[in-house]
Amino acid sequence: MGEMTTPKKKRKPGPRRKPKSKRAVKVAVSLTPEQLSRVRKAVAEGRADSVSAYVAGALDKAQADSELMALLDELDAQYGPPALNVLQTLDAAFERAQARK
């Protein structure tokens, strides 16, 4: 007589789960009423998918800003700060770009 085997269960098709390193962890964050109002407005206007997405984006931007500042500090240490006339030219270009918006 042969052995009886149970058929393997097939996995139901559906959304794939994110790798563990990409899964969100739920935390509580305290915001002022004004901050929460601005975040909710951004979500309502479509500038963020959710409050969580807004906060995650803000954290990513803060990290990028921090990394940029570290790079600029390193460049200043290696080459010295930029000349005043270079900074003035950049400021003027930035002002012109802001005025076009």
DRENKOLKOL-296183 format. One record per residue (C-alpha): z, x, y; residue in one letter; residue number from 1; chain. Coordinates in Angstrom, 3 decimals, always signed. Layout:
Z / X / Y / aa / i / ch
Z / X / Y / a / NUM / A .
...
% end
This chain:
Z / X / Y / aa / i / ch
+0.000 / +0.000 / +0.000 / m / 1 / A .
-0.777 / +1.204 / +3.530 / g / 2 / A .
+1.694 / +1.552 / +6.357 / e / 3 / A .
+1.757 / -1.120 / +8.961 / m / 4 / A .
+1.332 / +0.080 / +12.485 / t / 5 / A .
+1.953 / -1.795 / +15.637 / t / 6 / A .
-0.846 / -1.691 / +18.138 / p / 7 / A .
-0.148 / +0.221 / +21.338 / k / 8 / A .
+0.320 / -1.913 / +24.389 / k / 9 / A .
-2.438 / -1.552 / +26.901 / k / 10 / A .
-1.420 / -0.943 / +30.466 / r / 11 / A .
-2.358 / -3.821 / +32.717 / k / 12 / A .
-4.815 / -2.890 / +35.440 / p / 13 / A .
-3.289 / -2.895 / +38.871 / g / 14 / A .
-2.487 / -0.681 / +41.811 / p / 15 / A .
-1.677 / +2.865 / +40.893 / r / 16 / A .
+1.743 / +4.109 / +41.826 / r / 17 / A .
+2.046 / +6.899 / +44.325 / k / 18 / A .
+3.222 / +10.251 / +42.987 / p / 19 / A .
+6.999 / +10.605 / +43.256 / k / 20 / A .
+6.624 / +13.108 / +46.096 / s / 21 / A .
+4.750 / +10.488 / +48.180 / k / 22 / A .
+6.963 / +7.489 / +47.529 / r / 23 / A .
+8.968 / +6.233 / +50.457 / a / 24 / A .
+12.741 / +6.244 / +50.371 / v / 25 / A .
+14.437 / +3.374 / +52.135 / k / 26 / A .
+16.951 / +4.357 / +54.822 / v / 27 / A .
+18.676 / +2.616 / +57.698 / a / 28 / A .
+17.821 / +3.747 / +61.220 / v / 29 / A .
+19.625 / +2.641 / +64.375 / s / 30 / A .
+17.476 / +1.864 / +67.402 / l / 31 / A .
+18.312 / +0.484 / +70.805 / t / 32 / A .
+16.997 / -3.024 / +71.486 / p / 33 / A .
+14.454 / -1.495 / +73.882 / e / 34 / A .
+13.198 / +0.953 / +71.256 / q / 35 / A .
+12.874 / -1.783 / +68.656 / l / 36 / A .
+11.017 / -3.970 / +71.137 / s / 37 / A .
+8.505 / -1.155 / +71.835 / r / 38 / A .
+8.005 / -0.529 / +68.114 / v / 39 / A .
+7.485 / -4.218 / +67.352 / r / 40 / A .
+5.020 / -4.450 / +70.245 / k / 41 / A .
+3.074 / -1.488 / +68.817 / a / 42 / A .
+2.936 / -3.231 / +65.427 / v / 43 / A .
+1.876 / -6.543 / +66.991 / a / 44 / A .
-0.893 / -4.757 / +68.919 / e / 45 / A .
-2.116 / -3.069 / +65.742 / g / 46 / A .
-1.112 / +0.458 / +66.790 / r / 47 / A .
+1.008 / +0.712 / +63.628 / a / 48 / A .
+0.928 / -1.117 / +60.307 / d / 49 / A .
+4.681 / -1.679 / +60.236 / s / 50 / A .
+7.956 / -0.546 / +61.771 / v / 51 / A .
+8.306 / +1.950 / +58.919 / s / 52 / A .
+4.791 / +3.296 / +59.520 / a / 53 / A .
+5.538 / +3.670 / +63.236 / y / 54 / A .
+8.739 / +5.612 / +62.561 / v / 55 / A .
+7.031 / +7.790 / +59.929 / a / 56 / A .
+4.205 / +8.526 / +62.378 / g / 57 / A .
+6.683 / +9.448 / +65.100 / a / 58 / A .
+8.443 / +11.830 / +62.695 / l / 59 / A .
+5.117 / +13.417 / +61.711 / d / 60 / A .
+4.213 / +13.882 / +65.382 / k / 61 / A .
+7.618 / +15.420 / +66.156 / a / 62 / A .
+7.146 / +17.858 / +63.256 / q / 63 / A .
+3.647 / +18.791 / +64.452 / a / 64 / A .
+4.952 / +19.296 / +68.013 / d / 65 / A .
+7.733 / +21.522 / +66.687 / s / 66 / A .
+5.261 / +23.610 / +64.692 / e / 67 / A .
+2.986 / +23.932 / +67.738 / l / 68 / A .
+5.891 / +25.071 / +69.916 / m / 69 / A .
+6.843 / +27.691 / +67.300 / a / 70 / A .
+3.249 / +28.960 / +67.291 / l / 71 / A .
+3.141 / +29.121 / +71.089 / l / 72 / A .
+6.466 / +30.995 / +71.141 / d / 73 / A .
+5.066 / +33.444 / +68.595 / e / 74 / A .
+1.919 / +33.966 / +70.669 / l / 75 / A .
+4.011 / +34.472 / +73.825 / d / 76 / A .
+6.100 / +37.062 / +71.994 / a / 77 / A .
+3.010 / +38.856 / +70.718 / q / 78 / A .
+0.739 / +38.677 / +73.801 / y / 79 / A .
+2.999 / +37.608 / +76.665 / g / 80 / A .
+2.881 / +34.286 / +78.489 / p / 81 / A .
-0.420 / +33.039 / +79.918 / p / 82 / A .
-1.252 / +33.996 / +83.504 / a / 83 / A .
-0.347 / +31.501 / +86.223 / l / 84 / A .
-3.998 / +30.918 / +87.187 / n / 85 / A .
-4.803 / +29.997 / +83.558 / v / 86 / A .
-1.954 / +27.468 / +83.500 / l / 87 / A .
-3.112 / +25.995 / +86.828 / q / 88 / A .
-6.683 / +25.635 / +85.511 / t / 89 / A .
-5.408 / +23.883 / +82.383 / l / 90 / A .
-3.179 / +21.560 / +84.427 / d / 91 / A .
-6.109 / +20.593 / +86.657 / a / 92 / A .
-8.331 / +19.928 / +83.628 / a / 93 / A .
-5.611 / +17.784 / +82.067 / f / 94 / A .
-5.185 / +15.781 / +85.287 / e / 95 / A .
-8.957 / +15.135 / +85.436 / r / 96 / A .
-8.990 / +14.003 / +81.806 / a / 97 / A .
-6.022 / +11.657 / +82.395 / q / 98 / A .
-7.705 / +10.182 / +85.478 / a / 99 / A .
-10.771 / +9.222 / +83.382 / r / 100 / A .
-8.693 / +7.061 / +81.041 / k / 101 / A .
% end
